[in-house]
Every structure is written in C-alpha cells, then in structure tokens.
Amino acid sequence: FNFPGAWLYLNNTAVVHLVGVIEEPSVGAKPALEHFAFRAEGIDEFVNKLKRRGIAHTVDPVPGVPLVQVNLHDFDGNHIHVDFKTYE
C-alpha cells in the first residue's frame, strides 16, 4: 500500500488493520474512524447487488495477499471495504 500501517493477526488470520495518519490533526478536530472492514464470500453476487442499486464502489486486489477488497462509502461517508479471499 502507499500509506503506513500494519496488520494484526490471530494465528494466520488478519483481524485488525491499523492505518497510519501522516498529517497532524487540526486543533479541535474530532477523532474519526478512517474505515472499517468485513470479510465475506460471494463477491460476484455482492458486486452485482451494488451495481443494481447504483452504489459507487471499486474492486481492488490486495498486493501480495490472496484477497480482493470491494471499497465503498455508506450514507454517512464512512469508508467500508469488504474482503473476499481469492483462490489463485
């Protein structure tokens, strides 16, 4: 990735992804969650449902890991990615 961060694992499963913040927060800024994620199955059905509902999203392979992320934003502007394992 092109930003700082780290994955925390439980055995061989990534359970927490920490993302570094490069810039200093402004005075009075409220802490915010940069994004959250879910692990799921059935990427084709999920992406088709997003398309039918007109929900903007991207489908992004994770470099060096057998994982594809579907990235989108909810109605409040929160970044969500849904992770799908690939079997290549």
C-alpha positions as CSV (number, residue, x, y, z in Angstrom):
1,F,0.0,0.0,0.0
2,N,1.1,3.6,-0.4
3,F,0.3,4.6,3.2
4,P,1.7,3.5,6.6
5,G,0.0,0.8,8.6
6,A,0.2,-2.7,10.0
7,W,-1.9,-5.9,10.1
8,L,-2.5,-7.6,13.4
9,Y,-3.0,-11.4,13.1
10,L,-4.6,-14.1,15.2
11,N,-2.8,-17.2,14.0
12,N,-2.9,-16.9,10.2
13,T,-5.9,-14.6,10.1
14,A,-5.7,-10.8,9.8
15,V,-8.1,-9.4,12.3
16,V,-7.1,-5.8,12.7
17,H,-5.6,-3.4,10.2
18,L,-4.1,-0.3,11.6
19,V,-3.6,2.7,9.2
20,G,-1.1,5.4,9.9
21,V,-2.1,9.1,9.7
22,I,0.6,11.2,8.1
23,E,-0.7,14.7,8.7
24,E,-1.3,16.2,12.1
25,P,-4.9,16.7,13.1
26,S,-6.1,20.3,13.2
27,V,-6.9,21.9,16.6
28,G,-10.3,20.9,17.8
29,A,-10.6,18.0,15.3
30,K,-12.6,15.1,16.5
31,P,-11.0,11.6,16.1
32,A,-12.7,9.7,13.4
33,L,-12.6,6.1,12.1
34,E,-10.8,6.1,8.8
35,H,-12.5,2.9,7.7
36,F,-13.8,-0.5,8.8
37,A,-14.0,-3.8,7.0
38,F,-15.9,-7.1,6.8
39,R,-14.8,-10.5,5.5
40,A,-17.4,-12.1,3.2
41,E,-18.0,-14.7,0.5
42,G,-19.8,-14.3,-2.8
43,I,-18.0,-11.4,-4.4
44,D,-20.0,-11.7,-7.7
45,E,-23.4,-11.5,-6.1
46,F,-22.2,-8.6,-3.8
47,V,-20.8,-6.5,-6.7
48,N,-23.9,-7.2,-8.8
49,K,-26.1,-6.0,-6.0
50,L,-24.1,-2.8,-5.6
51,K,-24.4,-2.2,-9.3
52,R,-28.2,-2.8,-9.3
53,R,-28.5,-0.3,-6.5
54,G,-26.3,2.3,-8.1
55,I,-23.8,2.2,-5.3
56,A,-20.3,3.5,-6.3
57,H,-17.5,1.1,-5.4
58,T,-14.1,-0.2,-6.6
59,V,-12.8,-3.7,-6.7
60,D,-9.2,-3.8,-5.6
61,P,-6.8,-6.7,-5.3
62,V,-4.5,-6.5,-2.3
63,P,-0.8,-6.7,-3.3
64,G,0.9,-9.9,-2.2
65,V,-2.2,-11.3,-0.4
66,P,-4.9,-13.6,-1.9
67,L,-7.6,-11.0,-1.1
68,V,-9.8,-8.7,-3.1
69,Q,-11.4,-5.7,-1.4
70,V,-14.6,-4.1,-2.5
71,N,-14.4,-0.4,-1.4
72,L,-17.4,1.8,-0.9
73,H,-18.8,4.5,1.3
74,D,-22.0,4.4,3.4
75,F,-24.6,7.2,3.5
76,D,-22.6,9.0,6.3
77,G,-19.4,8.9,4.2
78,N,-17.7,6.2,6.2
79,H,-15.2,4.1,4.1
80,I,-16.0,0.4,4.2
81,H,-14.1,-2.4,2.5
82,V,-15.5,-5.9,2.2
83,D,-12.8,-8.5,1.8
84,F,-13.1,-11.6,-0.3
85,K,-10.5,-14.4,-0.4
86,T,-9.2,-15.3,-3.8
87,Y,-8.2,-18.9,-4.7
88,E,-5.4,-18.3,-7.2
